[in-house]
Amino acid sequence: MKYNIDEFDNLDELAPGLSKIKKENPFRVPDRYFDKLPNIIREKIIKPNTVSVWEQFFLLMKQPKYSMSLAVATIAIVIALFVFVKPDGQEYQFLSDITIEDILQENPELIYSMDEALIIEVLLAENGEDIQNYYDYNIKSDTSISDDEIIDYLSDENFDTELIYNL
């Protein structure tokens, strides 16, 4: 059902509850409010930040992402201090600074448990030479020994003959 504006004259019949509402603005604005509003906004925008640096820091630390990362960093620093700083002022000796002579002075019986390849690797490493290039060169260049010479050597050293013949 459509109504014309003229029909609103008899509003009491169409909506009796609506017709009882007073026809005045129920909201009040303080005197000269809109005259003062631009100045109030300008003051809030230009107002300097009165929060100190420490207050800003503590406000940030209330957020879990910052407080957890600070806690982890602090724990890592404390652990590093206990692990890497000796309390008596002695310096650590790095493994790269230890020579074969130092090891053998501490444990002279260690030389008997080392095989030839390990001794060669240690000596090459001490001299700063590349171990892999040494082995590649020696394996490729040492072809002058025949199979018969190897078998003769093994038989002279009293190796198992069954093993020698299966070569």
C-alpha positions as CSV (number, residue, x, y, z in Angstrom):
1,M,0.0,0.0,0.0
2,K,1.4,3.4,-1.1
3,Y,0.9,6.6,0.9
4,N,1.1,10.1,-0.4
5,I,2.5,13.0,1.6
6,D,-1.0,14.3,1.9
7,E,-2.2,11.2,3.7
8,F,0.3,11.8,6.6
9,D,-2.0,14.5,7.9
10,N,-4.0,11.7,9.5
11,L,-0.9,10.1,11.1
12,D,-2.9,9.2,14.1
13,E,-4.9,6.7,12.2
14,L,-1.9,5.1,10.4
15,A,0.6,5.0,13.3
16,P,-0.8,6.0,16.6
17,G,2.6,5.4,18.5
18,L,4.6,7.4,16.0
19,S,2.2,10.3,16.2
20,K,2.7,10.6,20.0
21,I,6.5,11.5,19.6
22,K,7.2,15.2,19.9
23,K,8.4,16.9,16.8
24,E,11.5,18.5,18.3
25,N,15.3,17.6,18.2
26,P,16.1,15.6,21.4
27,F,19.9,16.1,21.0
28,R,21.7,19.2,22.4
29,V,25.1,20.6,21.4
30,P,27.1,22.8,23.8
31,D,27.1,26.5,22.9
32,R,29.6,27.4,20.2
33,Y,30.8,23.7,19.9
34,F,31.3,23.8,16.2
35,D,33.2,27.1,16.4
36,K,35.7,25.5,18.9
37,L,35.9,22.1,17.2
38,P,38.7,23.0,14.6
39,N,40.9,24.3,17.4
40,I,40.3,21.2,19.6
41,I,41.2,18.9,16.7
42,R,44.3,20.9,15.8
43,E,45.6,20.8,19.5
44,K,45.2,17.0,19.6
45,I,47.1,16.6,16.3
46,I,49.9,19.0,17.2
47,K,50.1,18.0,20.9
48,P,53.7,16.6,21.6
49,N,54.1,13.1,22.8
50,T,54.5,13.3,26.6
51,V,55.3,9.6,26.9
52,S,59.0,9.0,27.8
53,V,61.2,6.5,26.0
54,W,61.1,4.1,28.9
55,E,57.3,4.2,29.0
56,Q,57.2,3.5,25.3
57,F,59.7,0.6,25.8
58,F,57.6,-1.0,28.5
59,L,54.4,-0.6,26.5
60,L,56.1,-2.5,23.7
61,M,57.3,-5.2,26.1
62,K,53.8,-5.8,27.1
63,Q,53.2,-7.3,23.7
64,P,54.1,-11.0,23.6
65,K,56.0,-10.9,20.3
66,Y,58.5,-8.4,21.7
67,S,58.7,-9.8,25.3
68,M,59.3,-13.4,24.1
69,S,62.0,-12.3,21.7
70,L,63.8,-10.3,24.3
71,A,63.6,-13.2,26.8
72,V,65.1,-15.6,24.2
73,A,67.9,-13.1,23.3
74,T,68.7,-12.6,27.0
75,I,68.9,-16.4,27.7
76,A,71.1,-16.8,24.6
77,I,73.5,-14.1,25.8
78,V,73.7,-15.5,29.3
79,I,74.4,-19.0,28.0
80,A,77.0,-17.7,25.7
81,L,78.7,-15.9,28.6
82,F,78.8,-19.1,30.6
83,V,80.0,-21.3,27.8
84,F,82.5,-19.1,26.0
85,V,84.0,-17.0,28.8
86,K,86.3,-18.8,31.2
87,P,86.0,-17.5,34.8
88,D,89.7,-17.7,35.5
89,G,90.8,-15.7,32.4
90,Q,92.4,-18.6,30.6
91,E,92.1,-18.7,26.8
92,Y,90.5,-21.6,24.9
93,Q,92.7,-23.5,22.6
94,F,91.1,-24.3,19.3
95,L,91.4,-27.7,17.7
96,S,93.0,-26.1,14.6
97,D,95.9,-24.9,16.9
98,I,96.7,-28.3,18.2
99,T,99.5,-30.1,16.4
100,I,100.3,-33.8,16.2
101,E,103.3,-33.2,18.4
102,D,101.0,-31.8,21.1
103,I,98.8,-34.8,21.0
104,L,101.7,-37.3,21.1
105,Q,103.3,-35.5,24.1
106,E,100.0,-35.9,26.0
107,N,99.5,-39.6,24.8
108,P,102.7,-41.1,23.4
109,E,101.0,-44.6,23.1
110,L,98.5,-43.1,20.6
111,I,101.0,-43.4,17.8
112,Y,100.8,-47.2,18.0
113,S,97.0,-47.2,17.4
114,M,97.2,-44.9,14.4
115,D,97.4,-46.3,10.9
116,E,99.5,-44.9,8.1
117,A,96.6,-43.2,6.4
118,L,95.6,-41.3,9.5
119,I,99.2,-40.1,10.1
120,I,99.4,-38.9,6.5
121,E,96.1,-37.1,6.8
122,V,97.2,-35.3,10.0
123,L,100.5,-34.3,8.6
124,L,99.0,-33.0,5.4
125,A,96.4,-31.1,7.3
126,E,99.1,-29.5,9.5
127,N,100.9,-28.4,6.4
128,G,97.7,-26.9,4.9
129,E,97.7,-29.3,2.0
130,D,94.5,-30.7,0.4
131,I,94.1,-34.3,1.5
132,Q,91.8,-35.4,-1.3
133,N,94.2,-34.1,-4.0
134,Y,97.0,-36.0,-2.3
135,Y,95.1,-39.3,-2.5
136,D,93.8,-38.7,-6.0
137,Y,97.4,-38.0,-7.2
138,N,99.0,-41.0,-5.4
139,I,96.3,-43.5,-6.5
140,K,96.6,-42.4,-10.1
141,S,100.4,-42.1,-10.2
142,D,101.4,-45.3,-8.3
143,T,100.9,-47.9,-11.0
144,S,104.4,-49.3,-11.2
145,I,103.7,-52.2,-8.8
146,S,102.5,-55.3,-10.5
147,D,100.0,-57.9,-9.1
148,D,102.8,-60.4,-8.7
149,E,104.8,-58.1,-6.5
150,I,101.7,-57.5,-4.3
151,I,101.1,-61.3,-4.0
152,D,104.8,-61.9,-3.2
153,Y,104.7,-59.2,-0.5
154,L,101.5,-60.6,1.1
155,S,103.0,-64.1,1.1
156,D,106.2,-62.9,2.7
157,E,104.1,-61.2,5.5
158,N,102.4,-64.5,6.3
159,F,98.9,-63.6,5.1
160,D,96.3,-66.2,4.6
161,T,97.1,-67.9,1.2
162,E,93.4,-68.4,0.6
163,L,92.9,-64.7,0.7
164,I,95.9,-64.1,-1.6
165,Y,94.7,-66.5,-4.3
166,N,91.2,-65.0,-4.3
167,L,92.6,-61.7,-5.3
